Amino acid sequence: MSGAEEFVPPQARLPGLRKAVQDCRGCGLYRDATQAVFGAGPETAWVVMIGEQPGDQEDRKGEPFVGPAGRMLDRALAEAGIRRSEVYLTNTTKHFKFERVSGKRRIHQKPSRTEVNACRPWLDAELRVVKPHLVICLGATAAQGMLGTSFRITKERGTVLDLPDHEAQVVATIHPSAILRSDDREAVYQGFVADLQVAAQALRSLQAG
């Protein structure tokens, strides 16, 4: 199939989009996932945070960022001075891509560029409804999806940029799951918080302006 566009109801608000995404067949990821995991948060949020894809616990519970990476994100947001209750959280793809190892254990697999592009109409619809002033991209998949494939997290993370084709600013940083995989979690975590503090300062400037 060519992508999700035919499954996205035109002009729908978040509740309509959240219901419709369960019927999406825009790529093959729906076949093995438990359910689609749509974004969560207020429709009036100033900030949209975009991750890569739902993880194992998100796939089971149907909500984004409720697993270990989500708990890491909660801690970092609080430390950076951004309230999660005021953030709309979503992912570039809405279904969990995984491989099964040792019985029931499911290991995350990175979505392909084709799968990310196929799912893009859902993310575009979320951005259309929420109209964020600031977008925070968590990880390379989200950052390259929003800023182009030449964007490099290692070089441009923690920098406030203009978001192409939107009246919003954008800050890219690592995905919180990268902290969990690191050999030096504390150092990587502090770098993550520093990036979020840059985003928090940009948000305060936008709200004051």
C-alpha positions as CSV (number, residue, x, y, z in Angstrom):
1,M,0.0,0.0,0.0
2,S,1.1,3.6,-0.6
3,G,0.6,4.8,2.9
4,A,-1.8,5.9,5.6
5,E,-3.3,8.9,3.8
6,E,-6.5,7.1,2.8
7,F,-7.1,6.1,6.4
8,V,-6.8,9.6,7.9
9,P,-10.2,11.2,8.2
10,P,-10.0,14.8,6.8
11,Q,-10.5,17.6,9.3
12,A,-10.9,15.1,12.2
13,R,-9.9,16.3,15.7
14,L,-7.8,14.1,18.0
15,P,-10.6,11.8,19.2
16,G,-11.6,11.0,15.6
17,L,-8.0,10.4,14.6
18,R,-7.3,8.2,17.6
19,K,-10.3,6.0,16.7
20,A,-9.5,5.8,13.0
21,V,-5.8,4.9,13.4
22,Q,-6.9,1.4,14.7
23,D,-8.1,0.6,11.2
24,C,-4.9,1.8,9.4
25,R,-3.4,-0.6,6.9
26,G,-1.0,1.9,5.4
27,C,2.0,-0.3,6.0
28,G,2.6,-3.9,7.1
29,L,3.4,-3.1,10.8
30,Y,-0.2,-3.5,11.9
31,R,-0.1,-7.2,11.2
32,D,2.0,-8.1,14.3
33,A,1.3,-5.2,16.6
34,T,-1.3,-5.5,19.4
35,Q,-2.9,-2.2,18.4
36,A,-2.0,1.2,17.1
37,V,-0.6,3.6,19.6
38,F,-1.7,7.2,18.9
39,G,-0.4,10.3,20.6
40,A,-1.6,11.5,24.0
41,G,-1.9,14.9,25.6
42,P,-3.9,18.1,25.4
43,E,-5.1,19.4,22.0
44,T,-4.0,22.9,23.2
45,A,-0.4,21.8,24.0
46,W,2.4,24.3,23.3
47,V,4.9,21.4,22.9
48,V,4.7,18.3,20.8
49,M,7.4,15.6,21.6
50,I,8.0,13.1,18.8
51,G,9.7,9.7,19.4
52,E,10.4,6.9,17.1
53,Q,7.7,4.2,17.7
54,P,5.8,2.5,20.5
55,G,7.7,0.0,22.6
56,D,6.6,-3.3,24.0
57,Q,4.6,-1.8,27.0
58,E,3.2,0.9,24.8
59,D,1.9,-1.7,22.4
60,R,0.2,-3.6,25.1
61,K,-1.3,-0.6,26.9
62,G,-2.1,1.6,23.9
63,E,-0.4,4.7,25.3
64,P,2.9,6.4,24.3
65,F,5.9,6.6,26.6
66,V,4.6,4.4,29.4
67,G,7.5,2.0,29.5
68,P,11.1,2.4,30.9
69,A,12.0,5.1,28.4
70,G,8.8,7.0,29.3
71,R,9.7,6.9,33.0
72,M,13.2,8.2,32.1
73,L,11.5,11.0,30.1
74,D,9.2,11.9,33.0
75,R,12.2,12.3,35.3
76,A,14.1,14.4,32.7
77,L,11.1,16.7,31.9
78,A,10.6,17.4,35.6
79,E,14.3,18.3,36.0
80,A,14.3,20.5,33.0
81,G,11.1,22.4,34.1
82,I,8.7,21.1,31.4
83,R,5.4,19.7,32.7
84,R,4.5,16.4,30.9
85,S,0.8,17.2,31.4
86,E,1.3,20.2,29.1
87,V,3.0,18.2,26.4
88,Y,1.5,16.2,23.5
89,L,3.5,13.0,23.1
90,T,3.5,10.9,19.9
91,N,5.7,8.8,17.6
92,T,6.7,8.8,14.0
93,T,5.1,5.4,13.5
94,K,2.0,4.2,15.4
95,H,2.7,0.4,15.5
96,F,5.4,-1.5,17.3
97,K,8.0,-3.1,15.1
98,F,9.8,-6.0,16.8
99,E,11.4,-9.4,16.5
100,R,10.6,-12.2,18.8
101,V,13.4,-13.9,20.7
102,S,13.5,-16.6,23.4
103,G,9.8,-17.3,23.5
104,K,7.6,-14.3,24.3
105,R,10.3,-11.6,24.5
106,R,9.9,-8.9,21.9
107,I,12.9,-6.8,20.8
108,H,12.5,-3.4,19.2
109,Q,13.4,-3.1,15.6
110,K,14.0,0.3,14.0
111,P,11.2,1.3,11.5
112,S,12.4,1.7,7.9
113,R,12.3,5.0,6.1
114,T,9.4,3.6,4.0
115,E,7.4,2.7,7.1
116,V,8.1,6.2,8.6
117,N,7.0,7.9,5.4
118,A,3.9,5.6,5.1
119,C,2.8,6.7,8.6
120,R,3.6,10.4,8.2
121,P,0.0,11.4,7.4
122,W,-1.0,10.6,11.0
123,L,1.8,12.8,12.4
124,D,0.9,15.6,10.0
125,A,-2.8,15.3,11.2
126,E,-1.7,15.5,14.8
127,L,0.5,18.6,14.1
128,R,-2.4,20.2,12.2
129,V,-4.8,19.8,15.2
130,V,-2.4,20.7,18.0
131,K,-0.5,23.5,16.2
132,P,2.5,23.4,18.6
133,H,4.8,26.3,19.1
134,L,7.7,24.0,19.9
135,V,8.5,20.5,18.7
136,I,11.0,18.3,20.5
137,C,12.4,15.4,18.4
138,L,13.5,12.4,20.4
139,G,16.1,10.5,18.5
140,A,17.4,10.4,14.9
141,T,14.3,8.8,13.3
142,A,12.1,11.6,14.5
143,A,14.7,14.4,13.9
144,Q,15.4,13.2,10.3
145,G,11.7,12.8,9.7
146,M,11.1,16.5,10.6
147,L,14.3,18.1,9.5
148,G,15.6,15.9,6.6
149,T,17.8,12.9,6.3
150,S,21.0,15.0,6.4
151,F,20.3,16.1,10.0
152,R,22.7,14.6,12.5
153,I,21.8,14.4,16.2
154,T,25.4,14.2,17.2
155,K,26.1,17.6,15.6
156,E,22.9,19.6,16.0
157,R,21.2,18.3,19.2
158,G,20.2,20.9,21.7
159,T,19.9,23.7,19.1
160,V,16.8,25.7,18.5
161,L,15.8,25.7,14.9
162,D,12.9,26.7,12.8
163,L,10.7,23.8,11.8
164,P,10.3,23.6,8.0
165,D,6.7,24.1,6.8
166,H,5.4,25.0,10.3
167,E,5.2,28.1,12.3
168,A,7.1,26.5,15.2
169,Q,10.6,26.0,16.5
170,V,12.2,22.6,17.0
171,V,14.9,21.1,19.2
172,A,16.3,17.7,18.6
173,T,17.9,15.4,21.2
174,I,18.5,11.7,21.9
175,H,15.7,9.3,22.6
176,P,15.5,8.4,26.3
177,S,15.9,4.8,25.5
178,A,19.5,5.6,24.5
179,I,20.1,6.5,28.1
180,L,19.0,3.0,29.2
181,R,21.4,1.4,26.7
182,S,24.4,3.5,27.7
183,D,27.4,2.3,29.7
184,D,27.5,5.7,31.3
185,R,23.8,6.5,32.0
186,E,24.4,9.5,34.3
187,A,26.5,11.4,31.8
188,V,24.1,10.6,28.9
189,Y,21.1,11.5,31.1
190,Q,22.7,14.9,32.1
191,G,23.2,15.7,28.4
192,F,19.6,14.8,27.7
193,V,18.4,17.1,30.5
194,A,20.6,19.9,29.2
195,D,19.0,19.6,25.8
196,L,15.5,19.7,27.4
197,Q,16.6,22.8,29.3
198,V,17.3,24.5,26.0
199,A,13.9,23.5,24.9
200,A,12.3,24.8,28.1
201,Q,14.0,28.2,27.7
202,A,12.8,28.4,24.1
203,L,9.3,27.6,25.3
204,R,9.4,30.3,28.0
205,S,10.5,32.8,25.3
206,L,7.7,31.8,23.0
207,Q,5.1,32.1,25.8
208,A,6.5,35.5,26.9
209,G,6.5,36.8,23.3
